[in-house]
Amino acid sequence: MDIDVSKYFKPNLSKARRRSKSEVQHDNFEINEIHKNLGHGKKYWIQTYGCQANEADGETMAGILKMMSFSPAANENEASIIIINTCAIRENAENRVWGVIGRLKKLKIDNPDLLICLSGCMAQEENVVNKILKTYHQVDIVFGTHNIHKLPDYIQTAMFSKERVIEVYSEEGNVVENLPKFRNHKKKAWVNIMFGCDEFCTYCIVPYTRGRERSRLKEEVIKEVKELNNNGYVEVTLLGQNVNAYGKDFKNLDYTFGDLLRDLDKTGIKRIRFTTSHPHDLDLKTMEAIRDCHSVMPFFHLPVQSGSNSILKRMNRHYTKETYLEKLKQLREIVPGISVTTDIIVGFPGETDEDFMETLDLVRKANFEGAFTFIFSPREGTPAAKFKDDIELEVKKARLYKLNQVINDGYLQGNKRFLGKTIDVLVEGISKNNNNTLAGYTPHQKLVNFRGDKEKIGSIVPVKIIEAKTWFLMGEMI
């Protein structure tokens, strides 16, 4: 079937590669009066895949939908609108999404008024939108990461015109402040501080799906954290594709991530975390702020990706094994006892046995207390997708297995250092494996299981660590 695509606003990879030199503008979100009751008597269901940024986007969409008088559905079967909020980092995540969209076709047939939406990073990819247009006619609305604030317009158009809405911006535009949030947690909150990434690692699609680096106004971030503290929140996690680059896009203001941490430390919030960091932009000001700020937790996720200098160069990571280890040494000298975790990719195109051994050597020297480890997954549109990849899958799997053995040793050693100590734990809920056990996290992001009163959920309580497992700690509440 021939499709007239001229009326659709599709993503364009070449446009997404461009980086404007102009100063970022900041707009405020306002909902139109005509949108406020569009969802009256209707329910929404949001299914989110991917990282914390995707989860934060999902909370924003839920906030917008509630402003439109939609209420949350218990499941997708009772929803009037379903939003599939997607990730594009790895092929497996995309395949799951295609399966979900295919399954929703029956719901659409049974209820023609149901609106099915695709959002997030997958929607920013040209090939994905083309596939939706060609094959998945049950999808009514497609929008990307840059235009979530226009969701009310898209719903109104799809609801009344009965036509598909495909609008994905290739260029990110302005930062929109004052977006509503319907948060999934009562004590912990995601707080976006910046968007986009300018690093252009050769394996990563994020610079194309999330756009150039642009920071939120410091006043807006501080205001949001103050409000969260006043509303009883205990912990915030600051989000950005590269939080270390916060503020570097400000033209007339010398104010970067370390400055923001110090100001947020004054808000009264008890715990501050952040993710994700790039080693290239980690500076002394940030390290000293972590040391000096009582509310900033002594935990740092610092992705290294590889221990081989030749692979790091092919990845376009802007550092070497030696400079990474030196920066890590500096961090630990300034913040003694800090826990550090990382990300590592094995089987990157061209990785030799010697390259992999360099990675193992770095892991042993770095003393990581955990890691997310992956086999290389080519993403269409990235330079690495065109690299010759002649490493057999079995070799990649064997390397991943060997790497995880070393990583798991680091997990266990990192946990053992807390044996016998009494540590403050933010109680998150009931343990997944035992209804009589509470579970929560220490300042160093260690999972602790212990017996206690369910009324303590949401509180910070002292727990003595009595046993160290590879993946968690066992404790006794004091």
N, C-alpha and C positions, 0 to 999 in steps of 0.2 A: 504494500500500500504506500503510495506517495504521500509525503507529509509536507505541508507548507511550514517551513521552519523560520520564515522571515519574521513572523510575529513573536518569536521567542528570543529572549536575551540569554544567549548561551555563553559559557566560559570560553576563554581563548588563552591558550598556554603562552603564546608569544607576548600577549599583553600582560599576563601575570608575572612575566620575568622582569618587567620594567620596574624601576625604582625611582619615584619622584624625589626631587631635591627640595620641593616646597615644604613649608612648615605645616604640620598637621593641624587641622581645625577641629574644634570640639563643639558638638551639637548636643541639645537636650532632647530626650525622648518625651513626646506628648501623645496621648491617645486621642483620636478624633471622637467627638460625641456620637457619631453615627456607628462607631464600632463597639461602643460600650455594652450593648445588649445583643450583639449578634450571636452570642453563645448561650443565651438564656434557655434553660431547659436542655442543654446539650452537654456532652461530656468529652473529655480529651484523654488520649493515651500517648505518652512519649516513650519511645524505646531508644535508649542511648548506648552507643558503642564507642570505645576508645578511651582517651586520656581524660585528665581532670578538666582540661579546657572544654572538652565536649560535654562533660557533666555540668560545668558552669553554664554553657550555652543552653543545655536542657532546662536548667533552673530558670534562665531568662525567658525561654519560650513559655514555660509554665506560668511565670509571672504575667506575661502579656496575655495569655489565654484567660487567666483568672480576671484580669482587668476587663476582658471582653465578656465576662459572665459565664464562661465555661467552668465546669467543675471536673475534678479528676475522676476518671473511670477506674473501676476495680480491675478491669481487664480490657483487652482490645475488642472483645465481642460486644461490649456495651458502649463503645466509643462512637461519637459522631465525627471525630477527626483523629487520625492517627499520624504521628510524626515519627519517622525513622531518622534519628539524629546520628550521623555516621562518622567513621574514622577511615582514613586512607593510608595509614602508615604501612599496613601489611596486607598481603593478598588474602590471607585467611579471613581477616575481618570483613573485607569486601565480599567474599564468597558467602559469608553468613548473611549479609544484608540482602544479597540477591535471592537467597533462599526465603528470607522473611517476606520480601516483596512478592515473590511468586505465590507464597502461601496466602497472602492477603487478597489475592484475586477472587477467591470464593466469597469472602466477606463483602467485597465490592459488588459482586453479582447479586448476592442476597439483599444488599442494601445500597442501591445506586446513589443515594444521597451521601453516603460515607465519603469523607475527604481523606485521601491518602497522600502524605507529603514526604518528600525526601529532602533532608537538610544536611548541613555539616560539610566535612572535608571531601567526601565522595562527590557531592554535588558540584564542587569546584573543578572537577576533572572533565575535560572535553569528551573523552570516550564514554564516561558514565552517562552524561546527558544524552549523547547520541544513542546509547543503548536503551535508555528510558523511552526516548521518542520512537524508536523503531520497534521495541518488543514489549515494553511494560506499560500498556495503555491504561492500566488501573491506577497509575500514579497521576494525581491531579495537580499537585504543586511541587515545584522544585526550586529551592532557594539555597544560597550558600552561606558562608561564614561572615560575609561582609554586610549582609542586609537583613539580619534577624529582626531589626526594628521595623521592617516593613511587613511583617507577618499579618497584621490586621488588614492591610490593603489586599494581600494575596487571598486571604480567606474570603473577604467580601466579594472579590472578583470571581473566584471559583464557585462560591455558593450561589450567586445570582445569575452569572452568565453561563454556568455549566460548561465553561471552557477551561482547558488546561492553562496553568500559569507556570511558565518557565522563565525565571529571572535570576541569573547568577552573575554577580559583578566580578570581572577579572581584576579590576583595580579597586583597592580597598576603601577609598574615600575617607571620610572623617571619622573620628572617634565619637561614638554616641554615648553620652553620660546619662545618668538617672534612669537606666533601664530597670524595670521591676524584676524581682526575684521571688520565686516560690521555692524555698530551700528544703532540701530533702532531709536535713539533719537539724536538730534543735539546739545543738551546742557547738557544732563545728561548721565552718562556712568557707566556701571558695570565694576569693576576691581577686578579680582580674586587675592587674596593674599595668599590663601592656599587651599588645597583640603583634603577631607577625614575627618574622625572622629574616635577617639579612646575611646569614652565614653561608647558605647554599652548599651544604654538604651534598656530595654527588649522589648519595643514595636516598635523599629525603625529598618528599613532595611538599612538605609543610610551607616552605617559602612561597610556593605557588598557590596553595590552598588558603593560607592565612595572611599572605601579603607582607608588605615591608614592616619593619619595626616601627611602632608608634605607641607612645606612652600615654596613659591617662593622666589627667591633671593631679598633682599631688594633693590638692585641696579636696578633690572628690574621693580619692582613695582614703585619706585620713577621716573624712566625714563618714564614709561607709563603715570603716572599722569602729569608729566611735559609736555609731548607731547599733552595730552588732553587739558591742560590749554592753551598751545600755539595755539591750533586749535580752541579756542573759547568756550570750554566746561566750564560750570559754576559749576557743581556738579558731584562728583563721589561717588559711593557706593561701599565700600570694601566688598568683598564676601568671605565667607568660611563657611563650615558646623559648625565651632567653631572658630570664629576669635580670641577669647581670647587666644587660644592656639598657635597663630602665633609665630614662632621663637623658640618654645620649642623643636623642633626637630633638631635645629642647634647644631652640636657637639662641635664646637670650637668657638662659637660666643655667647656672652651674649647680645642678642638683641631680644626683644619681642614686643608685640602689642603696648604698650605705646610708645616705642622708634620709631616705624614706624609712629604712628600718629604725633609725634613731627616733624619728618623729612618731612612728607607729608604736614604739615602745612606751611613749608617753600617754597613749590613749586609755590605758587601764586594762586592755585585753591581756589575758593571762599567758596565752601561748601564740607564738607566730612561727609558722613554717613557710617554706617557699619551694617552688619547682617551676620550670626546670632551669638548670644553670649550664652555661657553656664555659669550659675552662679558659678559652681565649679571652673572655671578658671579665673573669674573676679578678678583682683588684683588692689592694690593701685596705681601702676604705670599707669595703664590704666585710672583709675578715675582722677588722677591728670593731665594726658595729655588732657582729655576732658575739664577739667577746664581751662587749660592754653592755649590751642590752639584755636585761634580765628576762624579758618575755620571748626573745628569739631562741628557739630551741637548738641544742647542740647536735644538730643532725644536718648532713649535707649530701645531697644526691648530685654527683658530679660525673656525668657520662664521659667515658674515655673512648669507647668503641673498639679500639685495637691497641696493642702494644708494639706494633711494627711501624717504624717510621715510614717505610715505603707505602704501606697500606694507609696510614694516616694521611699521607700526601695525596694518594689517589682518592681518599674520602673528602679531601679539601677541609681538613679539620683545623688548620692554622696553628698547630703546636706539634711538638715531638714527644716521644716517650720520656725523654730526659726533662723537658720543660714541664710536662704534666706532673712528674714525680716531684720536681722541685717546688712547684706551686702547692702540691699536696703537703709537702714537708712544712712549708711556710704556714699553711692553714693550721696544721696540728701544733705548730709552735705557738701560734697566736691564740688558738682556742684548744687548750689541752683537753684530751678526753673526748673530743668530738667524734661522732660516728659518721663514717663515710660509706656510701653505696654508689653503684655505678651502672652503666649500660655497656654491653659488649656485643658486637656482631662477629660471628665466625663465618667462614666460607665466603668472605667478600671476594669478588672476582680478582684472580691473580694471587690470592693468599697461598703461600707455600708452607711446607711443614716448618721451615725456619721462621716464617712470619708468625705462625701460630705459637711456636715456642717462645717468641718474644712477648706475646700476649700473656702466656702463662707466667713468664718471669715478672712482668709488670704487676700482675695480680698478686703474686706472692710478696713483692716488695711494697705494694700499696696497702696491704692489710685491710682490704675492703671487708665490711661487715654485711655484705649482701650485694646482689646484682640482678638485673634483668638481662638475661642472655638470649640471643636469637641467632637463628641461621639467616643469612642474607636473603632478603626478599626483594626482587626487582620491582620498582614502581614505574609504570609507564609515564614518560615525560621527564624522567630524571636522567642525567648523564650516565649514571651507573647501569641503567637498564640496557645501554648499548655496549657495555664492557663485555669482553669475551669471558664467559664463565664456563670453564672446563673442569671444575672440581666436582667429582662424583658425589652424589647425595650421601652415600654411605660414609664417605670421608668427612663430610660436613657434620653428620650426626655423631661420628666418633669423636670429632674435635669438641662438639658441644658437650658430650657426655664427660669428657676429660676435664673440660673447663669447669663444669658444674661441680665436679668432685672437689676442685680446689676452692671454688666459691663457697661451697657448703662448709668446708673447713673454716673459712673466714666467718661465716654465719655463727658457727658454734663457738669459736674463740671470742667473737665479739659479745656473745651472750654470757659466756662464762665470767667475764670480768665484772659482772654485776652480782655474782653469787654472794649472799650474806649481807648485801646492802639493802637499805630501806629507801625506796624510790617513790616519788609522786606519780600516780597513774591516773590518767583521765579515763574514767569508766565509760565504755561505749555501748555495752549491752551484754546480752547473754552469750556465752560461748556457743559456737556452732555445733560443738560436739557433746555438750553437757548442759542441760537446763538448770542445773544447780550451781553452775560456775559462771562468774563474771569475767569479762574480757576488756582490756583497755591497753593504752599505749603510754610508755614512759617518754620523758623529754627526748631521749635518744632514738625514738621510734621503734622501741622494742615491744612486741606483743606479750602481754602478761595475762595468764589465766589464774584466777583465785576465787575462793568461796567468799560470798558476801551477800548483803541485803540488796535486792533489786532496786530499792529506793536510792541507792548510791549511783545509779546510772545517770550520767551527765555531770557528776562531781569529780573532783580531783582528790584522791585518797592516798595515804601512805601505805605501801605494800613492801613487805620484806621478801626478797627473792630467795627461794629455798632450793630451786632446781633449774638447771639450764639445759634446754633442748636445742636442737639445731634451728628450729623455726620459731620457737617461743620460749618464754620463761614461765615457771610456776612460782606462785607467791602466796603469802599469808597477809591478809589485811591487818594492819596494826590498829 
